[in-house]
Amino acid sequence: MTTTPYHIRIAPAAMRQIILFSHKQKKTVVKFIEALAINPRPPGSKKIQGMTGLYSEEIEHMRLIYKIEEQVVMILLVKGIQI
């Protein structure tokens, strides 16, 4: 069994959004979320100014907003973005 330094929690609203994505998008999001369990501040992640512990990440035309608190990463929002 592999343990990771951070626990992942997904807010119900974010889970509902993920469910609506295509199979390919879901796979991309899940892979990124798994990587956050190891390193919640990957290169390119943007700290949201004025908000403690909130980060924004753009992955393949999707925006992921998450909060880091101690050893927990809470996925708050995942939505498609217009380019």
PyMOL Python script that loads the backbone (N, CA, C, O; Angstrom):
from pymol import cmd

cmd.read_pdbstr("""\
ATOM      1  N   MET A   1       0.841  -1.178   0.000  1.00  0.00           N
ATOM      2  CA  MET A   1       0.000   0.000   0.000  1.00  0.00           C
ATOM      3  C   MET A   1       0.887   1.243   0.000  1.00  0.00           C
ATOM      4  O   MET A   1       1.825   1.343   0.791  1.00  0.00           O
ATOM      5  N   THR A   2       0.587   2.184  -0.887  1.00  0.00           N
ATOM      6  CA  THR A   2       1.360   3.407  -1.003  1.00  0.00           C
ATOM      7  C   THR A   2       0.686   4.514  -0.203  1.00  0.00           C
ATOM      8  O   THR A   2      -0.527   4.703  -0.292  1.00  0.00           O
ATOM      9  N   THR A   3       1.470   5.237   0.569  1.00  0.00           N
ATOM     10  CA  THR A   3       0.920   6.384   1.277  1.00  0.00           C
ATOM     11  C   THR A   3       1.467   7.647   0.648  1.00  0.00           C
ATOM     12  O   THR A   3       2.588   7.669   0.139  1.00  0.00           O
ATOM     13  N   THR A   4       0.676   8.684   0.687  1.00  0.00           N
ATOM     14  CA  THR A   4       1.094   9.963   0.136  1.00  0.00           C
ATOM     15  C   THR A   4       1.125  10.988   1.261  1.00  0.00           C
ATOM     16  O   THR A   4       0.422  10.833   2.259  1.00  0.00           O
ATOM     17  N   PRO A   5       1.927  12.026   1.111  1.00  0.00           N
ATOM     18  CA  PRO A   5       2.035  13.014   2.173  1.00  0.00           C
ATOM     19  C   PRO A   5       0.746  13.800   2.424  1.00  0.00           C
ATOM     20  O   PRO A   5       0.537  14.288   3.534  1.00  0.00           O
ATOM     21  N   TYR A   6      -0.119  13.933   1.417  1.00  0.00           N
ATOM     22  CA  TYR A   6      -1.335  14.723   1.546  1.00  0.00           C
ATOM     23  C   TYR A   6      -2.568  13.854   1.273  1.00  0.00           C
ATOM     24  O   TYR A   6      -2.549  12.964   0.423  1.00  0.00           O
ATOM     25  N   HIS A   7      -3.630  14.139   2.017  1.00  0.00           N
ATOM     26  CA  HIS A   7      -4.910  13.475   1.787  1.00  0.00           C
ATOM     27  C   HIS A   7      -5.725  14.352   0.846  1.00  0.00           C
ATOM     28  O   HIS A   7      -5.701  15.577   0.961  1.00  0.00           O
ATOM     29  N   ILE A   8      -6.433  13.741  -0.069  1.00  0.00           N
ATOM     30  CA  ILE A   8      -7.264  14.476  -1.022  1.00  0.00           C
ATOM     31  C   ILE A   8      -8.719  14.371  -0.593  1.00  0.00           C
ATOM     32  O   ILE A   8      -9.206  13.289  -0.265  1.00  0.00           O
ATOM     33  N   ARG A   9      -9.399  15.495  -0.600  1.00  0.00           N
ATOM     34  CA  ARG A   9     -10.842  15.533  -0.373  1.00  0.00           C
ATOM     35  C   ARG A   9     -11.430  16.304  -1.547  1.00  0.00           C
ATOM     36  O   ARG A   9     -10.853  17.294  -1.996  1.00  0.00           O
ATOM     37  N   ILE A  10     -12.564  15.854  -2.039  1.00  0.00           N
ATOM     38  CA  ILE A  10     -13.216  16.526  -3.173  1.00  0.00           C
ATOM     39  C   ILE A  10     -14.576  17.017  -2.705  1.00  0.00           C
ATOM     40  O   ILE A  10     -15.404  16.231  -2.245  1.00  0.00           O
ATOM     41  N   ALA A  11     -14.803  18.321  -2.824  1.00  0.00           N
ATOM     42  CA  ALA A  11     -16.084  18.913  -2.439  1.00  0.00           C
ATOM     43  C   ALA A  11     -17.181  18.333  -3.323  1.00  0.00           C
ATOM     44  O   ALA A  11     -16.938  18.038  -4.493  1.00  0.00           O
ATOM     45  N   PRO A  12     -18.386  18.166  -2.781  1.00  0.00           N
ATOM     46  CA  PRO A  12     -19.488  17.608  -3.572  1.00  0.00           C
ATOM     47  C   PRO A  12     -19.733  18.356  -4.889  1.00  0.00           C
ATOM     48  O   PRO A  12     -19.996  17.729  -5.915  1.00  0.00           O
ATOM     49  N   ALA A  13     -19.647  19.680  -4.864  1.00  0.00           N
ATOM     50  CA  ALA A  13     -19.862  20.457  -6.099  1.00  0.00           C
ATOM     51  C   ALA A  13     -18.801  20.133  -7.142  1.00  0.00           C
ATOM     52  O   ALA A  13     -19.111  20.022  -8.328  1.00  0.00           O
ATOM     53  N   ALA A  14     -17.549  19.980  -6.710  1.00  0.00           N
ATOM     54  CA  ALA A  14     -16.473  19.629  -7.638  1.00  0.00           C
ATOM     55  C   ALA A  14     -16.685  18.224  -8.196  1.00  0.00           C
ATOM     56  O   ALA A  14     -16.447  17.985  -9.380  1.00  0.00           O
ATOM     57  N   MET A  15     -17.129  17.301  -7.358  1.00  0.00           N
ATOM     58  CA  MET A  15     -17.392  15.934  -7.823  1.00  0.00           C
ATOM     59  C   MET A  15     -18.495  15.930  -8.886  1.00  0.00           C
ATOM     60  O   MET A  15     -18.390  15.226  -9.890  1.00  0.00           O
ATOM     61  N   ARG A  16     -19.536  16.706  -8.665  1.00  0.00           N
ATOM     62  CA  ARG A  16     -20.620  16.783  -9.668  1.00  0.00           C
ATOM     63  C   ARG A  16     -20.085  17.312 -10.995  1.00  0.00           C
ATOM     64  O   ARG A  16     -20.495  16.847 -12.058  1.00  0.00           O
ATOM     65  N   GLN A  17     -19.178  18.273 -10.941  1.00  0.00           N
ATOM     66  CA  GLN A  17     -18.603  18.834 -12.164  1.00  0.00           C
ATOM     67  C   GLN A  17     -17.724  17.802 -12.870  1.00  0.00           C
ATOM     68  O   GLN A  17     -17.769  17.679 -14.094  1.00  0.00           O
ATOM     69  N   ILE A  18     -16.936  17.073 -12.108  1.00  0.00           N
ATOM     70  CA  ILE A  18     -16.057  16.051 -12.696  1.00  0.00           C
ATOM     71  C   ILE A  18     -16.887  14.976 -13.396  1.00  0.00           C
ATOM     72  O   ILE A  18     -16.523  14.522 -14.480  1.00  0.00           O
ATOM     73  N   ILE A  19     -17.982  14.573 -12.793  1.00  0.00           N
ATOM     74  CA  ILE A  19     -18.843  13.529 -13.362  1.00  0.00           C
ATOM     75  C   ILE A  19     -19.348  13.919 -14.750  1.00  0.00           C
ATOM     76  O   ILE A  19     -19.553  13.050 -15.598  1.00  0.00           O
ATOM     77  N   LEU A  20     -19.548  15.201 -14.987  1.00  0.00           N
ATOM     78  CA  LEU A  20     -20.075  15.668 -16.272  1.00  0.00           C
ATOM     79  C   LEU A  20     -19.029  15.702 -17.391  1.00  0.00           C
ATOM     80  O   LEU A  20     -19.389  15.826 -18.561  1.00  0.00           O
ATOM     81  N   PHE A  21     -17.760  15.596 -17.053  1.00  0.00           N
ATOM     82  CA  PHE A  21     -16.709  15.648 -18.061  1.00  0.00           C
ATOM     83  C   PHE A  21     -16.682  14.384 -18.916  1.00  0.00           C
ATOM     84  O   PHE A  21     -17.218  13.341 -18.542  1.00  0.00           O
ATOM     85  N   SER A  22     -16.040  14.514 -20.077  1.00  0.00           N
ATOM     86  CA  SER A  22     -15.827  13.358 -20.944  1.00  0.00           C
ATOM     87  C   SER A  22     -14.855  12.403 -20.260  1.00  0.00           C
ATOM     88  O   SER A  22     -14.184  12.774 -19.297  1.00  0.00           O
ATOM     89  N   HIS A  23     -14.783  11.175 -20.760  1.00  0.00           N
ATOM     90  CA  HIS A  23     -13.872  10.175 -20.185  1.00  0.00           C
ATOM     91  C   HIS A  23     -12.435  10.689 -20.187  1.00  0.00           C
ATOM     92  O   HIS A  23     -11.721  10.544 -19.195  1.00  0.00           O
ATOM     93  N   LYS A  24     -12.014  11.286 -21.289  1.00  0.00           N
ATOM     94  CA  LYS A  24     -10.645  11.798 -21.407  1.00  0.00           C
ATOM     95  C   LYS A  24     -10.385  12.904 -20.389  1.00  0.00           C
ATOM     96  O   LYS A  24      -9.335  12.921 -19.748  1.00  0.00           O
ATOM     97  N   GLN A  25     -11.339  13.831 -20.235  1.00  0.00           N
ATOM     98  CA  GLN A  25     -11.175  14.913 -19.264  1.00  0.00           C
ATOM     99  C   GLN A  25     -11.111  14.363 -17.836  1.00  0.00           C
ATOM    100  O   GLN A  25     -10.290  14.805 -17.032  1.00  0.00           O
ATOM    101  N   LYS A  26     -11.982  13.397 -17.528  1.00  0.00           N
ATOM    102  CA  LYS A  26     -11.971  12.790 -16.185  1.00  0.00           C
ATOM    103  C   LYS A  26     -10.611  12.168 -15.894  1.00  0.00           C
ATOM    104  O   LYS A  26     -10.060  12.335 -14.807  1.00  0.00           O
ATOM    105  N   LYS A  27     -10.081  11.454 -16.871  1.00  0.00           N
ATOM    106  CA  LYS A  27      -8.789  10.790 -16.710  1.00  0.00           C
ATOM    107  C   LYS A  27      -7.692  11.825 -16.426  1.00  0.00           C
ATOM    108  O   LYS A  27      -6.838  11.610 -15.566  1.00  0.00           O
ATOM    109  N   THR A  28      -7.720  12.941 -17.149  1.00  0.00           N
ATOM    110  CA  THR A  28      -6.745  14.010 -16.964  1.00  0.00           C
ATOM    111  C   THR A  28      -6.853  14.612 -15.564  1.00  0.00           C
ATOM    112  O   THR A  28      -5.845  14.818 -14.889  1.00  0.00           O
ATOM    113  N   VAL A  29      -8.084  14.891 -15.136  1.00  0.00           N
ATOM    114  CA  VAL A  29      -8.318  15.498 -13.820  1.00  0.00           C
ATOM    115  C   VAL A  29      -7.887  14.540 -12.712  1.00  0.00           C
ATOM    116  O   VAL A  29      -7.225  14.955 -11.761  1.00  0.00           O
ATOM    117  N   VAL A  30      -8.250  13.278 -12.821  1.00  0.00           N
ATOM    118  CA  VAL A  30      -7.891  12.291 -11.794  1.00  0.00           C
ATOM    119  C   VAL A  30      -6.369  12.165 -11.692  1.00  0.00           C
ATOM    120  O   VAL A  30      -5.825  12.097 -10.590  1.00  0.00           O
ATOM    121  N   LYS A  31      -5.696  12.136 -12.819  1.00  0.00           N
ATOM    122  CA  LYS A  31      -4.230  12.039 -12.816  1.00  0.00           C
ATOM    123  C   LYS A  31      -3.618  13.255 -12.116  1.00  0.00           C
ATOM    124  O   LYS A  31      -2.678  13.118 -11.333  1.00  0.00           O
ATOM    125  N   PHE A  32      -4.153  14.438 -12.401  1.00  0.00           N
ATOM    126  CA  PHE A  32      -3.639  15.651 -11.770  1.00  0.00           C
ATOM    127  C   PHE A  32      -3.914  15.640 -10.267  1.00  0.00           C
ATOM    128  O   PHE A  32      -3.043  16.001  -9.476  1.00  0.00           O
ATOM    129  N   ILE A  33      -5.115  15.228  -9.870  1.00  0.00           N
ATOM    130  CA  ILE A  33      -5.470  15.169  -8.452  1.00  0.00           C
ATOM    131  C   ILE A  33      -4.558  14.183  -7.715  1.00  0.00           C
ATOM    132  O   ILE A  33      -4.123  14.458  -6.597  1.00  0.00           O
ATOM    133  N   GLU A  34      -4.275  13.057  -8.327  1.00  0.00           N
ATOM    134  CA  GLU A  34      -3.352  12.089  -7.713  1.00  0.00           C
ATOM    135  C   GLU A  34      -1.969  12.702  -7.515  1.00  0.00           C
ATOM    136  O   GLU A  34      -1.312  12.443  -6.507  1.00  0.00           O
ATOM    137  N   ALA A  35      -1.528  13.512  -8.471  1.00  0.00           N
ATOM    138  CA  ALA A  35      -0.221  14.177  -8.355  1.00  0.00           C
ATOM    139  C   ALA A  35      -0.233  15.204  -7.217  1.00  0.00           C
ATOM    140  O   ALA A  35       0.789  15.410  -6.562  1.00  0.00           O
ATOM    141  N   LEU A  36      -1.380  15.848  -6.978  1.00  0.00           N
ATOM    142  CA  LEU A  36      -1.479  16.814  -5.883  1.00  0.00           C
ATOM    143  C   LEU A  36      -1.270  16.148  -4.524  1.00  0.00           C
ATOM    144  O   LEU A  36      -0.816  16.801  -3.584  1.00  0.00           O
ATOM    145  N   ALA A  37      -1.593  14.873  -4.407  1.00  0.00           N
ATOM    146  CA  ALA A  37      -1.401  14.155  -3.145  1.00  0.00           C
ATOM    147  C   ALA A  37       0.084  14.047  -2.804  1.00  0.00           C
ATOM    148  O   ALA A  37       0.451  13.901  -1.637  1.00  0.00           O
ATOM    149  N   ILE A  38       0.925  14.118  -3.814  1.00  0.00           N
ATOM    150  CA  ILE A  38       2.370  14.036  -3.614  1.00  0.00           C
ATOM    151  C   ILE A  38       2.980  15.436  -3.502  1.00  0.00           C
ATOM    152  O   ILE A  38       3.811  15.690  -2.630  1.00  0.00           O
ATOM    153  N   ASN A  39       2.558  16.342  -4.396  1.00  0.00           N
ATOM    154  CA  ASN A  39       3.074  17.713  -4.404  1.00  0.00           C
ATOM    155  C   ASN A  39       1.930  18.674  -4.715  1.00  0.00           C
ATOM    156  O   ASN A  39       1.589  18.863  -5.882  1.00  0.00           O
ATOM    157  N   PRO A  40       1.328  19.287  -3.689  1.00  0.00           N
ATOM    158  CA  PRO A  40       0.193  20.167  -3.940  1.00  0.00           C
ATOM    159  C   PRO A  40       0.556  21.542  -4.507  1.00  0.00           C
ATOM    160  O   PRO A  40      -0.323  22.348  -4.814  1.00  0.00           O
ATOM    161  N   ARG A  41       1.846  21.797  -4.640  1.00  0.00           N
ATOM    162  CA  ARG A  41       2.288  23.066  -5.227  1.00  0.00           C
ATOM    163  C   ARG A  41       3.210  22.786  -6.420  1.00  0.00           C
ATOM    164  O   ARG A  41       4.397  23.110  -6.379  1.00  0.00           O
ATOM    165  N   PRO A  42       2.656  22.180  -7.485  1.00  0.00           N
ATOM    166  CA  PRO A  42       3.509  21.855  -8.639  1.00  0.00           C
ATOM    167  C   PRO A  42       3.922  23.124  -9.388  1.00  0.00           C
ATOM    168  O   PRO A  42       3.283  24.167  -9.251  1.00  0.00           O
ATOM    169  N   PRO A  43       4.990  23.031 -10.176  1.00  0.00           N
ATOM    170  CA  PRO A  43       5.392  24.189 -10.982  1.00  0.00           C
ATOM    171  C   PRO A  43       4.218  24.640 -11.851  1.00  0.00           C
ATOM    172  O   PRO A  43       3.544  23.820 -12.474  1.00  0.00           O
ATOM    173  N   GLY A  44       3.985  25.938 -11.883  1.00  0.00           N
ATOM    174  CA  GLY A  44       2.899  26.483 -12.693  1.00  0.00           C
ATOM    175  C   GLY A  44       1.622  26.721 -11.915  1.00  0.00           C
ATOM    176  O   GLY A  44       0.730  27.413 -12.408  1.00  0.00           O
ATOM    177  N   SER A  45       1.502  26.167 -10.707  1.00  0.00           N
ATOM    178  CA  SER A  45       0.295  26.427  -9.921  1.00  0.00           C
ATOM    179  C   SER A  45       0.339  27.874  -9.455  1.00  0.00           C
ATOM    180  O   SER A  45       1.403  28.418  -9.161  1.00  0.00           O
ATOM    181  N   LYS A  46      -0.830  28.483  -9.393  1.00  0.00           N
ATOM    182  CA  LYS A  46      -0.903  29.900  -9.036  1.00  0.00           C
ATOM    183  C   LYS A  46      -1.641  30.053  -7.718  1.00  0.00           C
ATOM    184  O   LYS A  46      -2.766  29.579  -7.560  1.00  0.00           O
ATOM    185  N   LYS A  47      -0.988  30.726  -6.773  1.00  0.00           N
ATOM    186  CA  LYS A  47      -1.642  31.032  -5.507  1.00  0.00           C
ATOM    187  C   LYS A  47      -2.633  32.158  -5.774  1.00  0.00           C
ATOM    188  O   LYS A  47      -2.291  33.151  -6.417  1.00  0.00           O
ATOM    189  N   ILE A  48      -3.846  32.007  -5.284  1.00  0.00           N
ATOM    190  CA  ILE A  48      -4.865  33.036  -5.473  1.00  0.00           C
ATOM    191  C   ILE A  48      -4.613  34.140  -4.447  1.00  0.00           C
ATOM    192  O   ILE A  48      -4.651  33.901  -3.240  1.00  0.00           O
ATOM    193  N   GLN A  49      -4.357  35.341  -4.939  1.00  0.00           N
ATOM    194  CA  GLN A  49      -4.018  36.473  -4.077  1.00  0.00           C
ATOM    195  C   GLN A  49      -5.161  36.799  -3.115  1.00  0.00           C
ATOM    196  O   GLN A  49      -6.331  36.802  -3.497  1.00  0.00           O
ATOM    197  N   GLY A  50      -4.800  37.071  -1.868  1.00  0.00           N
ATOM    198  CA  GLY A  50      -5.775  37.465  -0.868  1.00  0.00           C
ATOM    199  C   GLY A  50      -6.535  36.312  -0.243  1.00  0.00           C
ATOM    200  O   GLY A  50      -7.385  36.533   0.619  1.00  0.00           O
ATOM    201  N   MET A  51      -6.247  35.082  -0.659  1.00  0.00           N
ATOM    202  CA  MET A  51      -6.953  33.911  -0.134  1.00  0.00           C
ATOM    203  C   MET A  51      -5.919  32.946   0.433  1.00  0.00           C
ATOM    204  O   MET A  51      -5.079  32.439  -0.310  1.00  0.00           O
ATOM    205  N   THR A  52      -5.967  32.689   1.711  1.00  0.00           N
ATOM    206  CA  THR A  52      -4.994  31.826   2.367  1.00  0.00           C
ATOM    207  C   THR A  52      -5.129  30.378   1.905  1.00  0.00           C
ATOM    208  O   THR A  52      -6.185  29.764   2.054  1.00  0.00           O
ATOM    209  N   GLY A  53      -4.061  29.848   1.350  1.00  0.00           N
ATOM    210  CA  GLY A  53      -4.008  28.441   0.975  1.00  0.00           C
ATOM    211  C   GLY A  53      -4.767  28.054  -0.279  1.00  0.00           C
ATOM    212  O   GLY A  53      -4.876  26.864  -0.576  1.00  0.00           O
ATOM    213  N   LEU A  54      -5.300  29.019  -1.031  1.00  0.00           N
ATOM    214  CA  LEU A  54      -6.061  28.711  -2.248  1.00  0.00           C
ATOM    215  C   LEU A  54      -5.162  28.790  -3.473  1.00  0.00           C
ATOM    216  O   LEU A  54      -4.383  29.729  -3.634  1.00  0.00           O
ATOM    217  N   TYR A  55      -5.287  27.782  -4.333  1.00  0.00           N
ATOM    218  CA  TYR A  55      -4.482  27.694  -5.547  1.00  0.00           C
ATOM    219  C   TYR A  55      -5.371  27.435  -6.751  1.00  0.00           C
ATOM    220  O   TYR A  55      -6.461  26.877  -6.631  1.00  0.00           O
ATOM    221  N   SER A  56      -4.886  27.851  -7.912  1.00  0.00           N
ATOM    222  CA  SER A  56      -5.598  27.660  -9.174  1.00  0.00           C
ATOM    223  C   SER A  56      -4.645  26.990 -10.154  1.00  0.00           C
ATOM    224  O   SER A  56      -3.469  27.344 -10.242  1.00  0.00           O
ATOM    225  N   GLU A  57      -5.164  26.035 -10.873  1.00  0.00           N
ATOM    226  CA  GLU A  57      -4.359  25.321 -11.869  1.00  0.00           C
ATOM    227  C   GLU A  57      -5.187  25.156 -13.131  1.00  0.00           C
ATOM    228  O   GLU A  57      -6.352  24.762 -13.070  1.00  0.00           O
ATOM    229  N   GLU A  58      -4.589  25.455 -14.271  1.00  0.00           N
ATOM    230  CA  GLU A  58      -5.250  25.241 -15.552  1.00  0.00           C
ATOM    231  C   GLU A  58      -4.638  24.002 -16.193  1.00  0.00           C
ATOM    232  O   GLU A  58      -3.429  23.922 -16.406  1.00  0.00           O
ATOM    233  N   ILE A  59      -5.512  23.029 -16.497  1.00  0.00           N
ATOM    234  CA  ILE A  59      -5.052  21.795 -17.143  1.00  0.00           C
ATOM    235  C   ILE A  59      -5.982  21.480 -18.309  1.00  0.00           C
ATOM    236  O   ILE A  59      -7.177  21.251 -18.119  1.00  0.00           O
ATOM    237  N   GLU A  60      -5.431  21.472 -19.497  1.00  0.00           N
ATOM    238  CA  GLU A  60      -6.164  21.113 -20.715  1.00  0.00           C
ATOM    239  C   GLU A  60      -7.566  21.718 -20.772  1.00  0.00           C
ATOM    240  O   GLU A  60      -8.558  20.991 -20.832  1.00  0.00           O
ATOM    241  N   HIS A  61      -7.646  23.023 -20.755  1.00  0.00           N
ATOM    242  CA  HIS A  61      -8.901  23.767 -20.888  1.00  0.00           C
ATOM    243  C   HIS A  61      -9.853  23.545 -19.722  1.00  0.00           C
ATOM    244  O   HIS A  61     -11.067  23.671 -19.875  1.00  0.00           O
ATOM    245  N   MET A  62      -9.310  23.217 -18.569  1.00  0.00           N
ATOM    246  CA  MET A  62     -10.105  23.084 -17.352  1.00  0.00           C
ATOM    247  C   MET A  62      -9.411  23.882 -16.263  1.00  0.00           C
ATOM    248  O   MET A  62      -8.185  23.993 -16.250  1.00  0.00           O
ATOM    249  N   ARG A  63     -10.182  24.429 -15.365  1.00  0.00           N
ATOM    250  CA  ARG A  63      -9.637  25.161 -14.231  1.00  0.00           C
ATOM    251  C   ARG A  63      -9.953  24.364 -12.969  1.00  0.00           C
ATOM    252  O   ARG A  63     -11.088  23.940 -12.753  1.00  0.00           O
ATOM    253  N   LEU A  64      -8.935  24.172 -12.147  1.00  0.00           N
ATOM    254  CA  LEU A  64      -9.089  23.443 -10.902  1.00  0.00           C
ATOM    255  C   LEU A  64      -8.694  24.399  -9.773  1.00  0.00           C
ATOM    256  O   LEU A  64      -7.590  24.945  -9.776  1.00  0.00           O
ATOM    257  N   ILE A  65      -9.592  24.599  -8.814  1.00  0.00           N
ATOM    258  CA  ILE A  65      -9.328  25.444  -7.655  1.00  0.00           C
ATOM    259  C   ILE A  65      -9.250  24.523  -6.445  1.00  0.00           C
ATOM    260  O   ILE A  65     -10.137  23.696  -6.232  1.00  0.00           O
ATOM    261  N   TYR A  66      -8.201  24.661  -5.659  1.00  0.00           N
ATOM    262  CA  TYR A  66      -8.055  23.804  -4.487  1.00  0.00           C
ATOM    263  C   TYR A  66      -7.435  24.569  -3.329  1.00  0.00           C
ATOM    264  O   TYR A  66      -6.786  25.599  -3.514  1.00  0.00           O
ATOM    265  N   LYS A  67      -7.649  24.044  -2.142  1.00  0.00           N
ATOM    266  CA  LYS A  67      -7.153  24.655  -0.912  1.00  0.00           C
ATOM    267  C   LYS A  67      -6.271  23.653  -0.184  1.00  0.00           C
ATOM    268  O   LYS A  67      -6.605  22.473  -0.079  1.00  0.00           O
ATOM    269  N   ILE A  68      -5.149  24.135   0.312  1.00  0.00           N
ATOM    270  CA  ILE A  68      -4.237  23.285   1.075  1.00  0.00           C
ATOM    271  C   ILE A  68      -4.335  23.692   2.545  1.00  0.00           C
ATOM    272  O   ILE A  68      -4.098  24.846   2.899  1.00  0.00           O
ATOM    273  N   GLU A  69      -4.685  22.736   3.384  1.00  0.00           N
ATOM    274  CA  GLU A  69      -4.736  22.952   4.832  1.00  0.00           C
ATOM    275  C   GLU A  69      -4.003  21.806   5.496  1.00  0.00           C
ATOM    276  O   GLU A  69      -4.440  20.658   5.424  1.00  0.00           O
ATOM    277  N   GLU A  70      -2.895  22.113   6.139  1.00  0.00           N
ATOM    278  CA  GLU A  70      -2.061  21.120   6.793  1.00  0.00           C
ATOM    279  C   GLU A  70      -1.751  19.988   5.816  1.00  0.00           C
ATOM    280  O   GLU A  70      -1.068  20.227   4.820  1.00  0.00           O
ATOM    281  N   GLN A  71      -2.217  18.783   6.057  1.00  0.00           N
ATOM    282  CA  GLN A  71      -1.915  17.647   5.181  1.00  0.00           C
ATOM    283  C   GLN A  71      -3.118  17.256   4.311  1.00  0.00           C
ATOM    284  O   GLN A  71      -3.195  16.125   3.831  1.00  0.00           O
ATOM    285  N   VAL A  72      -4.049  18.187   4.110  1.00  0.00           N
ATOM    286  CA  VAL A  72      -5.247  17.916   3.310  1.00  0.00           C
ATOM    287  C   VAL A  72      -5.298  18.869   2.127  1.00  0.00           C
ATOM    288  O   VAL A  72      -5.082  20.072   2.274  1.00  0.00           O
ATOM    289  N   VAL A  73      -5.585  18.322   0.957  1.00  0.00           N
ATOM    290  CA  VAL A  73      -5.833  19.125  -0.235  1.00  0.00           C
ATOM    291  C   VAL A  73      -7.310  18.968  -0.556  1.00  0.00           C
ATOM    292  O   VAL A  73      -7.767  17.863  -0.850  1.00  0.00           O
ATOM    293  N   MET A  74      -8.063  20.069  -0.502  1.00  0.00           N
ATOM    294  CA  MET A  74      -9.499  20.042  -0.777  1.00  0.00           C
ATOM    295  C   MET A  74      -9.743  20.604  -2.171  1.00  0.00           C
ATOM    296  O   MET A  74      -9.462  21.773  -2.437  1.00  0.00           O
ATOM    297  N   ILE A  75     -10.268  19.759  -3.059  1.00  0.00           N
ATOM    298  CA  ILE A  75     -10.609  20.185  -4.412  1.00  0.00           C
ATOM    299  C   ILE A  75     -11.966  20.889  -4.318  1.00  0.00           C
ATOM    300  O   ILE A  75     -12.967  20.270  -3.956  1.00  0.00           O
ATOM    301  N   LEU A  76     -11.995  22.172  -4.644  1.00  0.00           N
ATOM    302  CA  LEU A  76     -13.208  22.963  -4.478  1.00  0.00           C
ATOM    303  C   LEU A  76     -14.008  23.121  -5.768  1.00  0.00           C
ATOM    304  O   LEU A  76     -15.239  23.095  -5.752  1.00  0.00           O
ATOM    305  N   LEU A  77     -13.304  23.285  -6.873  1.00  0.00           N
ATOM    306  CA  LEU A  77     -13.986  23.590  -8.124  1.00  0.00           C
ATOM    307  C   LEU A  77     -13.197  23.022  -9.286  1.00  0.00           C
ATOM    308  O   LEU A  77     -11.973  23.146  -9.340  1.00  0.00           O
ATOM    309  N   VAL A  78     -13.901  22.401 -10.211  1.00  0.00           N
ATOM    310  CA  VAL A  78     -13.298  21.943 -11.454  1.00  0.00           C
ATOM    311  C   VAL A  78     -14.287  22.318 -12.539  1.00  0.00           C
ATOM    312  O   VAL A  78     -15.431  21.864 -12.519  1.00  0.00           O
ATOM    313  N   LYS A  79     -13.867  23.134 -13.477  1.00  0.00           N
ATOM    314  CA  LYS A  79     -14.790  23.499 -14.544  1.00  0.00           C
ATOM    315  C   LYS A  79     -14.054  23.718 -15.848  1.00  0.00           C
ATOM    316  O   LYS A  79     -12.874  24.071 -15.867  1.00  0.00           O
ATOM    317  N   GLY A  80     -14.762  23.506 -16.919  1.00  0.00           N
ATOM    318  CA  GLY A  80     -14.201  23.768 -18.232  1.00  0.00           C
ATOM    319  C   GLY A  80     -14.084  25.267 -18.434  1.00  0.00           C
ATOM    320  O   GLY A  80     -14.899  26.032 -17.918  1.00  0.00           O
ATOM    321  N   ILE A  81     -13.081  25.688 -19.178  1.00  0.00           N
ATOM    322  CA  ILE A  81     -12.919  27.110 -19.451  1.00  0.00           C
ATOM    323  C   ILE A  81     -12.943  27.360 -20.948  1.00  0.00           C
ATOM    324  O   ILE A  81     -12.551  26.504 -21.741  1.00  0.00           O
ATOM    325  N   GLN A  82     -13.398  28.518 -21.315  1.00  0.00           N
ATOM    326  CA  GLN A  82     -13.444  28.909 -22.722  1.00  0.00           C
ATOM    327  C   GLN A  82     -12.067  29.426 -23.115  1.00  0.00           C
ATOM    328  O   GLN A  82     -11.417  30.132 -22.344  1.00  0.00           O
ATOM    329  N   ILE A  83     -11.628  29.072 -24.315  1.00  0.00           N
ATOM    330  CA  ILE A  83     -10.336  29.580 -24.776  1.00  0.00           C
ATOM    331  C   ILE A  83     -10.537  30.526 -25.926  1.00  0.00           C
ATOM    332  O   ILE A  83      -9.567  31.064 -26.459  1.00  0.00           O
TER     333      ILE A  83
END
""", "prot")
cmd.dss("prot")
cmd.show_as("cartoon", "prot")
cmd.util.cbc("prot")
cmd.orient("prot")
